[in-house]
Amino acid sequence: VETLIAWSKINSGSSNVSGVNKMADAICQYVKARIGCKIKTVAMLKVQDISLTGNPISKPVGDALILEKHSQTAHIKILLCGHLDTVFDKEHEFQHPTKIDEDTLQGPGVTDMKGGILVMLSALEIFEKTPLAKNIAWKVILTPDEEIGSLASRELLETSAKDYDLALVYEPSVTTDGVFAKARNGSGNFTVVVHGKSVHAGREFHKGGNAITAASQAITQLNAINYLDDKQITINIAQIQAATALNIVPDKAVFKFNVRFRNDEESLWLQQHIDEIISNINALPNISASLHGGFTRPAKPLTPNTEKLFECLKTVAKQLNLDIKLQDTGGCCDGNNLQAYGLPTIDTLGVRGANIHSNKEYIILPSLIERTKLSAVLLLYLANNKNMFNSC
């Protein structure tokens, strides 16, 4: 618990590059004292984006942290993943952990997902002390930008996935009683830049092009998709910026939105309709609109191979008197991408807690030990079964 408290005190918001790297350093020190493995950091390229002023920007992110153990006798190779960053930047009010009671710790990142990292590393520490450790080669990737879509670390994950048989990801459980994610929605982030024509609002109003009203039309049409009976797509208009004097027709408006969808068919339908809406805005007089961004994570259905991996988990959970339950969730993570890269993936092996992404985030502390045991026993099971999918 003291380690988790210390880690929670490190601000590692996605935009806080030095904080993310400080978090990586703290984990390095923890690992060096407990697990024999190769340790390295990998610098990430800057993330390209569009600002709320409508201009291209480059956002730096922290380094990825990689831990790796090879084995000449390994019959299975496992990729374990987590993320160093949180959603709380340096200016956020939520900066310090607080012990609520013996079983509850509230704090930034304690559940999402510094607690999960602690579970992962503790399980590996236990596993590496067993004779079966020689049967598994493993690699840990801790990304610096998961909370902003893993745009910088996506290539690292994809390249690594080609060399491994399955993935274990330590996002928190879906519910406080430990439910695992079954299917996950896909996600995308978009920016729309609308240009109009600035004129005097009193003298030449009808010769201008109001960028704000054009953006509003687009937003209204996008928001209407949320209420279609035959779709479960959500579009969240999250940011908008436009400003000028009250007697000037505004010539620029910028807005950003996030989308969620259940499957590839919905993502294709959604892209077509977004493009159509932007085309309609471009047809307005004295208005031009450009769309930026795209889908960052594909949908993650429950595939046959991931279902088989869950059967392995259910088998070992019985030894610990745990009942493994699955539930669909609208959230997404690096597990979406890893499964799309071909790996059977369980992505909620982290701790139990609630209120993530808010200043009420908390962890149920007994889940640290509970989930560590579960992962350690799962690793032992996989190490002891040469033909994993046949044995589950």
C-alpha positions in Angstrom: 0.0 0.0 0.0 2.8 2.4 0.8 4.2 1.9 -2.7 0.9 2.7 -4.2 0.6 5.8 -2.1 4.0 7.0 -3.2 3.2 6.3 -6.9 -0.1 8.2 -6.6 1.7 11.2 -5.3 3.6 11.4 -8.6 1.6 13.5 -11.0 1.8 11.6 -14.3 -1.0 13.3 -16.3 -0.5 12.5 -20.0 0.6 16.0 -20.8 3.1 16.1 -17.9 6.1 14.6 -19.6 8.5 14.9 -16.7 5.9 13.4 -14.4 5.3 10.4 -16.6 9.0 9.8 -16.8 9.3 10.2 -13.0 6.7 7.5 -12.7 8.7 5.3 -15.0 11.8 5.9 -12.9 9.9 4.9 -9.7 8.8 1.7 -11.3 12.3 1.0 -12.5 13.6 1.2 -9.0 10.8 -1.0 -7.7 11.6 -3.7 -10.4 15.3 -3.6 -10.0 14.9 -4.6 -6.3 12.5 -7.5 -7.1 12.6 -8.9 -10.6 15.5 -10.0 -12.7 14.8 -8.7 -16.2 16.0 -6.3 -18.9 14.8 -2.7 -18.4 14.7 0.0 -21.0 12.9 3.2 -21.9 11.8 4.1 -25.4 11.4 7.7 -26.5 8.1 8.3 -28.3 7.5 10.7 -31.2 5.3 13.7 -30.6 1.6 13.4 -31.2 0.2 15.5 -34.0 -3.0 17.3 -33.3 -5.1 20.4 -34.1 -5.5 23.1 -31.4 -8.7 24.8 -30.4 -7.4 27.8 -32.5 -7.5 25.5 -35.5 -3.7 25.2 -36.0 -1.5 22.1 -36.2 0.4 21.4 -33.0 2.9 18.7 -31.8 2.4 17.3 -28.3 5.3 15.7 -26.6 4.6 12.6 -24.5 6.7 10.7 -22.0 8.8 7.6 -22.6 7.5 4.1 -22.7 8.9 1.7 -20.2 9.8 -1.9 -21.3 10.6 -4.8 -19.0 11.6 -8.1 -20.7 12.6 -11.6 -19.9 13.7 -14.1 -22.5 13.8 -17.9 -22.0 15.3 -20.5 -24.3 12.9 -23.1 -23.0 9.8 -21.0 -23.2 6.8 -22.5 -24.9 4.6 -19.4 -24.6 5.3 -15.7 -25.0 3.1 -13.3 -23.1 2.8 -9.5 -23.5 1.7 -7.7 -20.4 0.6 -4.1 -20.7 -0.4 -1.0 -18.7 0.0 2.7 -18.8 2.1 5.2 -16.8 -0.2 8.2 -17.5 -3.4 9.4 -15.8 -6.1 11.9 -16.8 -5.1 14.3 -14.0 -2.7 17.1 -15.2 -0.5 19.2 -13.0 -3.2 21.9 -12.6 -6.0 19.4 -11.6 -7.3 19.7 -8.0 -6.9 16.0 -7.4 -3.2 15.5 -6.6 -2.9 13.5 -3.3 -4.0 10.1 -2.0 -6.2 9.8 1.1 -6.8 6.7 3.2 -10.6 6.6 3.6 -10.6 3.5 5.8 -8.6 0.2 6.1 -10.0 -1.1 2.8 -10.2 2.1 0.8 -7.6 4.5 -0.7 -8.7 7.5 -2.7 -6.2 9.1 -5.0 -5.2 10.0 -8.5 -4.4 6.9 -10.5 -4.7 4.4 -7.6 -7.2 2.3 -9.7 -6.5 3.5 -13.2 -4.0 2.2 -13.3 -1.1 2.4 -10.8 -2.7 -0.2 -8.7 -2.9 -2.4 -11.8 0.8 -2.0 -12.5 1.5 -3.0 -8.9 -0.6 -6.1 -9.3 1.2 -7.0 -12.6 4.7 -6.6 -11.2 3.8 -8.4 -7.9 2.5 -11.4 -9.9 5.6 -11.5 -12.0 7.8 -11.3 -8.9 5.9 -14.4 -7.5 6.0 -16.3 -10.7 9.7 -15.7 -11.4 10.6 -17.4 -8.1 9.0 -20.7 -9.3 10.5 -23.5 -11.4 7.9 -22.9 -14.1 9.3 -19.5 -14.8 11.5 -20.9 -17.5 8.5 -21.9 -19.5 7.3 -18.3 -20.2 9.1 -15.5 -22.0 7.4 -12.2 -21.2 7.5 -8.5 -22.0 5.9 -5.6 -20.1 5.0 -2.4 -22.0 3.9 0.6 -19.9 2.8 3.3 -22.3 2.9 7.0 -21.6 -0.2 8.1 -23.5 -3.0 5.5 -23.1 -5.4 8.1 -21.7 -5.1 10.2 -24.9 -5.5 7.3 -27.3 -2.0 5.8 -27.4 -1.3 7.6 -30.7 2.5 7.8 -29.9 2.8 4.2 -28.6 0.5 2.5 -31.0 3.4 1.4 -33.3 5.3 0.0 -30.3 2.3 -2.1 -29.3 1.7 -3.3 -32.8 5.3 -4.2 -33.5 5.6 -6.1 -30.2 2.3 -7.9 -30.6 3.7 -9.8 -33.6 6.2 -11.7 -31.4 3.8 -12.8 -28.7 1.0 -15.3 -28.2 -1.4 -13.5 -25.9 -1.8 -10.2 -24.0 -2.7 -9.5 -20.4 -3.7 -5.9 -19.7 -4.1 -4.4 -16.2 -6.9 -2.0 -16.5 -9.3 -1.9 -13.5 -12.3 -4.2 -13.2 -15.6 -3.0 -14.8 -17.4 -3.0 -11.4 -16.4 -2.9 -7.8 -17.1 -6.6 -7.4 -14.5 -7.5 -10.0 -16.4 -8.0 -13.2 -14.2 -8.4 -16.3 -14.7 -6.6 -19.6 -16.3 -8.8 -22.2 -16.7 -6.7 -25.3 -15.4 -3.1 -25.5 -16.6 -0.3 -27.7 -14.2 1.3 -30.2 -13.4 5.0 -30.1 -12.2 7.9 -32.1 -11.3 11.6 -31.6 -12.1 14.3 -34.2 -11.6 18.0 -34.6 -13.6 20.2 -37.0 -12.3 23.6 -38.1 -14.9 25.8 -39.6 -13.9 29.0 -41.5 -16.4 31.7 -42.4 -16.3 35.2 -43.8 -15.9 38.1 -41.4 -18.0 41.2 -42.1 -19.6 44.0 -40.2 -22.6 42.5 -38.4 -24.8 45.5 -39.0 -23.8 46.7 -42.5 -23.0 43.5 -44.4 -24.4 40.6 -42.4 -25.8 38.7 -45.3 -22.4 38.9 -47.2 -20.6 37.1 -44.4 -20.4 33.5 -43.3 -20.9 32.8 -39.6 -18.6 30.1 -38.6 -20.3 29.6 -35.2 -23.7 29.0 -36.7 -22.2 26.6 -39.2 -20.4 24.7 -36.5 -23.6 24.6 -34.5 -25.4 23.0 -37.4 -22.8 20.4 -37.6 -22.9 19.8 -33.9 -26.7 19.5 -33.9 -26.5 16.9 -36.7 -23.7 14.9 -35.0 -25.6 15.0 -31.7 -28.8 13.6 -33.4 -26.9 10.3 -34.1 -27.0 9.7 -30.3 -30.7 9.1 -30.5 -31.0 6.7 -33.4 -33.0 3.7 -32.3 -31.1 1.2 -34.5 -27.6 2.3 -33.3 -25.8 2.4 -30.1 -23.3 5.0 -31.2 -22.4 7.8 -28.9 -20.9 11.2 -29.9 -19.7 13.5 -27.2 -19.1 17.1 -28.2 -16.5 17.9 -25.6 -14.7 21.2 -26.6 -15.6 24.3 -28.7 -13.9 27.6 -29.2 -14.9 30.7 -31.1 -14.8 34.3 -30.2 -15.0 37.8 -31.7 -16.5 41.2 -31.1 -20.3 41.2 -31.0 -20.6 43.4 -34.1 -18.4 41.1 -36.3 -19.6 38.0 -38.0 -17.2 35.3 -36.7 -14.9 33.7 -39.3 -13.6 30.7 -37.3 -15.0 28.1 -35.0 -13.3 24.9 -33.8 -14.9 22.0 -32.0 -13.7 18.5 -30.8 -15.7 15.4 -30.2 -15.3 11.7 -29.2 -17.2 8.8 -30.7 -17.9 5.3 -29.4 -19.2 2.3 -31.5 -19.8 -1.4 -31.1 -18.3 -2.9 -34.2 -16.7 -2.4 -37.6 -20.0 -2.0 -39.3 -20.9 0.9 -37.0 -17.5 2.6 -37.5 -17.9 2.5 -41.3 -21.5 3.9 -41.0 -20.3 6.6 -38.6 -17.4 7.7 -40.8 -19.7 8.0 -43.8 -22.2 10.1 -41.8 -19.5 12.3 -40.3 -18.2 13.0 -43.8 -21.7 13.7 -45.1 -22.3 16.2 -42.3 -19.0 18.0 -43.1 -19.9 18.0 -46.8 -23.3 19.6 -45.9 -21.5 22.4 -43.9 -19.2 23.0 -46.8 -22.2 23.6 -49.0 -23.2 26.7 -47.0 -22.4 30.1 -48.5 -19.0 31.5 -47.4 -18.3 28.5 -45.2 -15.6 25.9 -45.4 -15.0 23.1 -42.9 -12.2 20.6 -42.5 -12.3 17.3 -40.5 -9.2 16.1 -38.6 -8.4 13.1 -36.5 -10.0 9.6 -36.8 -10.6 6.3 -35.0 -8.0 5.5 -32.4 -9.2 2.2 -31.1 -11.2 -0.5 -33.0 -14.1 -2.2 -31.3 -13.1 -5.3 -29.2 -15.7 -8.0 -29.5 -15.3 -11.3 -27.6 -13.4 -13.4 -30.1 -13.2 -17.2 -29.9 -9.5 -17.0 -28.9 -10.1 -14.4 -26.2 -13.0 -16.5 -24.9 -10.6 -19.5 -24.6 -8.2 -17.4 -22.6 -11.1 -16.4 -20.3 -11.8 -20.2 -19.8 -8.2 -20.5 -18.6 -8.8 -17.6 -16.2 -12.0 -19.2 -14.9 -10.2 -22.5 -14.4 -7.6 -21.0 -12.1 -10.0 -18.6 -10.4 -11.8 -21.6 -9.0 -8.6 -22.5 -7.1 -9.0 -19.1 -5.3 -12.7 -19.4 -4.8 -13.3 -16.5 -7.3 -16.2 -16.3 -9.7 -15.2 -14.8 -13.1 -18.1 -12.7 -14.6 -18.0 -10.8 -17.8 -19.8 -7.6 -18.9 -19.8 -5.4 -22.0 -18.4 -1.9 -21.5 -18.3 1.3 -23.4 -14.8 2.1 -22.3 -11.7 1.2 -24.4 -8.0 0.7 -23.8 -4.8 -0.7 -25.3 -6.5 -4.1 -25.1 -8.7 -3.0 -28.1 -5.6 -2.5 -30.2 -3.8 -5.6 -29.0 -6.7 -7.9 -29.9 -7.0 -6.2 -33.3 -3.3 -7.0 -33.8 -4.2 -10.7 -33.4 -3.6 -11.5 -29.7 -6.1 -13.1 -27.4 -6.5 -10.4 -24.8 -7.9 -10.0 -21.3 -7.7 -6.4 -20.3 -9.3 -6.0 -16.9 -6.8 -7.9 -14.7 -6.2 -4.8 -12.5 -7.6 -3.8 -9.2 -11.2 -3.3 -8.1 -12.3 0.3 -7.5 -14.6 3.0 -8.8 -15.0 6.6 -9.9 -12.0 6.5 -12.2 -11.4 9.8 -14.2 -12.8 11.8 -11.3 -11.5 13.3 -8.1 -13.4 10.5 -6.2 -11.3 7.7 -7.7 -10.7 5.0 -5.2 -9.2 1.5 -4.9 -10.5 -1.4 -2.8 -7.2 -2.3 -1.2 -7.8 -6.0 -0.6 -8.1 -6.4 -4.3 -4.3 -5.8 -4.6 -3.6 -9.2 -3.0 -6.7 -10.8 -4.6 -5.8 -9.8 -8.2 -2.0 -10.5 -7.6 -2.9 -14.1 -6.7 -5.2 -14.4 -9.7 -2.5 -13.3 -12.2 0.2 -15.3 -10.5 -1.9 -18.5 -10.6 -2.8 -17.7 -14.3 0.8 -17.4 -15.2 1.6 -20.7 -13.5 -1.3 -22.4 -15.3 -0.1 -21.1 -18.7 3.5 -22.1 -17.9 2.3 -25.6 -17.0 0.2 -26.2 -20.1 2.2 -26.4 -23.3 -0.8 -26.2 -25.6 -2.7 -23.5 -24.0 -5.8 -23.3 -26.2 -6.2 -27.1 -26.2 -5.9 -27.3 -22.5 -8.4 -24.7 -21.4 
